[in-house]
Amino acid sequence: MKYYQVRLDVEVTGVQDGLYQIEIDKLKMQNNIDSQKFLSFFNYKNSNIWNEQDKIYKFAIPSITAKLLKKATITDVMGYTPSISFLNLAFSKKFIDIIKTFNIGQHNVFEIIIEKIPVKYYLMFIETIRLDEIKYEKSKVVTGFRILTHHNIKSIEEYRDFNEKNPVHRFEKISISEKHFGKDIIKIQGAGEPFYSEKLIDFLLDCKITGMKVAYNNSTELDFY
């Protein structure tokens, strides 16, 4: 089974900066107690989020209200602003209904109601593999752009030290437990975009899902041990 990372296709958003199509009413969310807890949890300052993922599947919040930005194109995968940490994109009900028929593991979705748009959208969180679950001696970390420098990292402790000194880096290869092989979406802390199985990607494209871009040529390689 092959895996590729999937991201927002900024070329079809219709807006000048290409990154956002909808604007959520975050101020309204801050006036609701349950939404306040939600925003507090999905905050980049919350260092415990990866060890407390079980809490995410129990969150229930009122629908998030939003509006379409001027000149924005409606697609199944959309960028939004202001951002909520770890929930990077909005997905149409059509998209969500499709992926739920595949093996995507534990997840939760949070409804978005977009003004004057009849289609429902959702933010989505999928169970994420933590940094301490990566097998570093079989993974490859690189820095640089045109000329890459490979770094020999053997443990989570070495990686954390490296990350502090080299915040701009990426995984060229990530090794994770073979128990994850066969999942149709794999999300890994520190890896950027999630990995979709080729089977799921092909089905989404056959269903004419719009707004997603598949990194066929520059995805991080997944290794299973």
C-alpha positions in Angstrom: 0.0 0.0 0.0 1.3 3.4 -1.0 0.8 6.6 1.0 1.0 10.3 -0.1 0.5 13.5 1.8 -2.5 15.6 1.0 -2.9 19.3 1.3 -5.1 22.2 0.2 -4.9 23.0 -3.5 -4.2 26.7 -3.3 -4.6 27.1 -7.0 -8.3 26.6 -7.0 -9.4 28.7 -3.9 -10.3 31.7 -6.0 -8.8 34.2 -3.5 -5.7 36.2 -4.0 -3.5 34.8 -1.2 -4.8 31.3 -2.0 -4.9 30.1 1.6 -8.3 30.9 3.0 -11.8 30.7 1.6 -14.0 31.1 4.7 -13.8 33.2 7.8 -15.1 31.6 11.0 -16.7 33.6 13.8 -14.1 32.9 16.5 -15.4 35.8 18.7 -18.8 34.1 18.9 -17.1 30.9 19.9 -15.4 32.6 22.8 -18.8 33.5 24.2 -19.8 29.9 24.7 -18.4 27.9 27.6 -18.0 24.6 25.7 -16.4 26.4 22.8 -14.1 28.2 25.1 -12.8 24.8 26.5 -12.5 23.6 22.9 -10.4 26.6 21.8 -8.3 26.3 25.0 -7.6 22.7 24.2 -6.8 23.2 20.5 -4.1 25.8 21.3 -0.5 25.5 20.2 0.5 26.4 23.8 -1.2 23.2 25.0 1.8 20.9 25.3 -0.4 18.1 26.7 -2.7 17.7 23.6 -0.9 14.7 22.2 -1.1 12.8 25.4 -4.7 13.7 26.0 -6.2 12.8 22.6 -8.9 10.7 24.3 -10.5 14.0 25.4 -10.9 15.1 21.8 -13.4 12.4 20.9 -15.7 13.5 23.7 -15.8 17.2 22.7 -19.3 18.5 21.7 -19.6 22.1 20.8 -22.3 24.3 19.1 -22.0 24.7 15.3 -19.2 27.1 14.3 -20.6 29.9 12.2 -18.6 31.3 9.2 -18.9 33.3 6.0 -17.4 32.8 2.5 -14.7 35.3 1.7 -15.1 37.6 -1.3 -14.3 35.8 -4.7 -13.6 32.5 -2.9 -14.4 29.3 -4.7 -16.4 26.7 -2.9 -14.5 23.4 -2.8 -14.8 20.2 -0.7 -11.5 21.0 1.1 -11.2 24.6 2.1 -8.8 26.8 4.1 -10.2 29.0 6.8 -9.2 31.9 9.1 -8.6 32.7 11.9 -7.0 29.3 12.4 -7.5 26.9 15.2 -4.4 25.0 16.1 -4.2 21.3 14.9 -7.4 21.7 12.9 -6.0 23.1 9.6 -8.7 22.6 7.1 -12.5 22.5 6.6 -14.1 19.6 4.8 -17.5 19.2 3.1 -20.1 16.7 4.3 -19.5 14.8 1.1 -15.8 14.4 1.9 -16.4 13.4 5.5 -19.1 10.9 4.5 -16.6 9.2 2.1 -13.7 8.9 4.4 -15.8 7.5 7.2 -16.4 4.4 5.0 -12.6 3.8 5.1 -10.2 2.8 7.9 -9.3 6.2 9.4 -9.1 5.3 13.1 -10.4 7.4 16.0 -11.6 10.9 15.0 -14.0 13.7 15.7 -15.6 16.3 13.6 -16.9 19.8 14.5 -19.7 21.3 12.3 -19.3 24.6 10.5 -22.4 26.5 9.2 -21.4 28.8 6.4 -23.7 31.8 5.8 -25.8 31.4 2.6 -24.1 28.0 1.8 -26.4 25.0 2.1 -23.6 22.5 2.4 -22.3 21.6 5.8 -18.6 21.7 6.5 -16.5 20.3 9.4 -13.2 20.7 11.1 -11.7 17.2 11.7 -9.2 15.8 14.1 -7.7 12.3 13.5 -5.8 10.3 16.1 -2.2 11.4 15.8 1.0 9.3 16.2 3.2 11.1 18.8 6.8 12.0 18.4 7.8 9.4 21.0 6.2 6.6 18.9 8.6 7.3 15.9 11.5 4.9 15.4 14.2 7.5 14.9 17.1 5.2 14.0 15.1 4.2 10.9 13.9 7.7 10.1 15.6 10.4 8.1 15.6 14.1 9.1 17.0 16.8 6.8 17.7 20.5 6.7 18.3 22.8 3.7 16.4 23.3 0.5 18.5 22.8 -2.7 21.4 21.2 -0.8 20.1 18.8 1.9 22.0 17.9 5.0 21.0 14.6 6.6 21.1 14.3 10.4 21.6 11.1 12.3 19.1 11.0 15.1 18.6 7.9 17.3 16.1 8.8 20.0 13.2 11.2 20.9 15.6 13.0 23.3 18.1 13.6 20.5 15.2 14.8 18.3 13.9 17.3 20.9 17.4 18.7 21.3 17.8 18.9 17.5 14.4 20.6 17.1 15.3 23.3 19.5 18.5 24.1 17.6 17.0 23.5 14.1 13.4 24.5 14.1 13.3 24.6 10.3 13.7 21.0 9.2 11.6 18.1 7.8 11.3 14.4 7.8 12.5 12.8 4.6 11.4 9.4 6.0 9.4 8.4 9.1 9.4 5.0 10.6 6.3 4.0 12.6 4.9 0.8 14.0 3.5 -1.7 11.5 0.2 -1.7 13.4 -0.6 1.5 11.5 -0.1 -0.2 8.1 -3.4 -0.5 6.3 -5.0 2.6 7.7 -6.3 4.9 5.1 -5.3 8.1 6.9 -2.2 8.4 9.0 -1.4 11.5 10.9 2.0 12.0 12.6 3.1 14.8 15.0 5.8 16.9 13.3 5.2 15.5 9.8 3.0 18.3 8.5 0.2 17.1 6.2 -1.5 13.8 6.9 -0.8 10.7 4.8 -3.7 9.2 2.7 -3.6 5.7 1.2 -3.5 5.5 -2.6 -6.8 3.6 -2.4 -8.5 6.4 -0.5 -7.0 9.1 -2.8 -8.2 7.3 -5.9 -11.7 7.0 -4.5 -11.9 10.7 -3.5 -10.7 11.7 -7.0 -13.2 9.4 -8.6 -15.9 11.1 -6.5 -14.8 14.5 -7.9 -13.6 15.8 -4.6 -12.3 19.3 -5.1 -9.7 21.5 -3.3 -7.2 18.8 -2.3 -3.7 18.4 -3.8 -1.8 15.1 -3.6 2.0 15.4 -3.1 2.8 12.5 -5.4 6.4 13.6 -6.0 7.4 15.2 -2.7 5.7 13.3 0.2 7.7 12.1 3.2 8.4 8.4 2.9 6.6 6.2 5.4 8.3 3.1 6.8 6.7 0.5 9.0 8.7 -1.6 11.4 
